[in-house]
Amino acid sequence: MMISIKRYLEEMQANGERKGTELLPVALAAYRSALSEMGDCGQNVCPALGEELKYNLREQAERLDPDVCCETVMDTETHVREQLQGWGRRTAAHYQQQSSEVKDLLLVMARAAESVGDRDQRCAAQINEVTSRLNGIANLDDLTEIRESIKQSAVDLKTSIDRITAEGKAAIDHLRAEVTTYQTKLEKAERIAARDSLTGLGSRLWVEEQIGRSFLAEAVFCVAIIDINEFKRVNDEHGHLAGDELLKLFAAEMRSACRSTDIIGRWGGDEFMLLLNQSSLAEATAQIDRLRKWVCGDYTVKGSSGPRKLTIDASIGLAERQPGESIKELLERADARMYEQKAASRASKTR
């Protein structure tokens, strides 16, 4: 598709035609939609790594405006290819690590089962030996010899049982230690998955799980999606490290402004999500107004040429849970209202 767009632009330039004719906007819109779908698919295939891909592809899609030139088109194609290839390598490594851990646990279980089987075979042989000796007592005539044989058999039997108990306990203790180790790894992985690595807020998946619980409880609640306006310009003008610092500062301000019952997470990129539990639309609107006043304003970040003071605004879409709707429908309503605010903000600045 990118090659077709490039050829179309080259032909228009060669013929001296003005950009923005009927076909170009349609082709650009189709490509932006394809990039969005790629991001969604990446999120579904590997939730742990898909958010970054989705955000990066959206950044590239925003570059494809109606006045795009051939150089921008080819540059976008290069960046998209690099993003997809890098995501593919990271995803393969991620799942390879996951499968390796599962394989290790299965090997531990197999070794434990093998150890128990070997122990049982040894103990069975010892007990069979004692049983054979006891059966032989019937053929003895000397009472003293019978007594000694029974006595020795009892000692051997007790030794076998003690060995079974000791080896069984050792095997169980070893297996318990191995399982505890993997349980610790699993809990650590779950904690990592529940937290956004950059901001420390809840991850998108974790917040969506909390929303799902509120759905099951049939509680009254609202969801808000918050987007930092013109965040791409921060990255372009001051560098991605400054952008990351701004995201961390913005997240910290959100934590300070929200109630203890609110659940905050990073939606992806420069977007955040907020679950306002036990809040009607009127109550949530008042809370969002307070939040906007708190988080919007001046921030100081370390840019490539020193500290920079940035004035930040945000678009916030709020939606109340409606009976009969799904989580996806609720989030889509909140997302659509956020984009309405963003469009209104852009329009006001162009007047």
C-alpha positions, 0 to 999 in steps of 0.5 A, a space after each residue: 500500500 505504501 508503494 502505491 501511495 508513493 507512486 501516486 504522489 510521484 505521478 501527481 508531482 510529475 503532472 503538477 497536480 495539487 495534493 489532496 485529490 479524491 484517491 489520496 485521502 482514501 488511500 491514506 485513511 486506509 493505511 492509517 486504519 491498517 496500522 491501527 489494526 496491526 497495533 490491535 492485533 499485536 496487543 491481542 497476540 502478546 499483551 505484555 509487548 503489544 502496547 508499545 507496538 500499538 503506540 508506535 504505529 499510531 505515531 506513524 499513522 499520525 504523520 500521514 496527513 493529506 499534505 504528506 510528501 513522498 519522503 515522509 511516506 517512505 520514512 514512515 514505511 521504514 519506521 513501520 517495518 522496523 517496529 514490526 520486526 523489532 516487535 516480532 523479535 521481542 515477542 519470540 524471545 518473550 514466548 521462548 522464555 515462557 516456554 522454557 520456564 514451563 519446560 523446566 517445571 515439567 522436568 522437575 515434576 518428571 524427575 520427582 516422579 522418577 525418583 519416587 518410582 525408583 524409591 518404591 522399587 528399592 523398598 519393594 525389593 527389601 520388603 519382598 526379601 523380608 517376606 521371603 524370610 518370614 515365609 521360610 520360618 515355617 520350615 524351621 524346627 529350632 525355636 531359638 532360630 525361629 525367634 532370631 529369624 523373626 527378630 531380624 525380619 522385624 528389624 529389617 522391616 522397620 528399617 525399610 519402612 523408616 527408609 521409605 518415610 525418610 526418602 518420601 519426606 526428602 522427595 516431598 520437601 525437594 518437590 515443595 521447594 521447587 514448586 515454591 521457587 516457580 510459584 515465586 517466579 509466577 507471582 513476580 511475573 504477575 506483579 510485573 504484568 500488573 504494573 506499567 514499567 515506566 510510570 508505576 501505575 497499573 497496566 492496561 490489562 490489570 485495570 481492565 480486569 478491575 473493570 471486569 470485576 466491577 461489571 460482575 458486581 453490577 456496581 455503579 461506576 464510571 471510566 475515564 480515558 485521559 490523553 496528554 494533548 500534543 505529546 508527540 511534539 514533546 518527543 519531537 522537540 525535546 527527545 523521548 527521554 524528556 517524554 518519558 519523564 513527563 509521563 512519569 510526572 503526569 502519572 505521579 500528579 494523577 495519583 496525588 489527585 485521585 481518591 484511594 478508591 479510584 484505580 489508575 492505569 496506563 492505557 498505552 503511550 500518552 493515554 491513561 485510564 481511570 476507574 471511578 468506583 461507586 461513582 455516578 456520572 455527576 459525581 465522576 464529572 466533578 472528580 474529573 474537573 478536579 483532576 483536570 485542574 490538578 494535572 494540567 499546567 506547568 511541568 519541568 523536564 530535562 530536555 536534550 539542552 537542559 531543563 525545559 518548562 512545558 505547559 500541558 493540557 489533557 483531553 478526558 473522555 468520561 463514560 458511565 457504565 450502562 446496563 447491558 453494554 460490554 466492557 469494550 462498548 464502555 471503553 469505546 464510548 469513553 475513548 470517543 469522547 476523549 477524541 471529541 475533546 482532543 479535536 475541539 482543542 485542536 480546532 480552538 488553536 487553529 482559529 
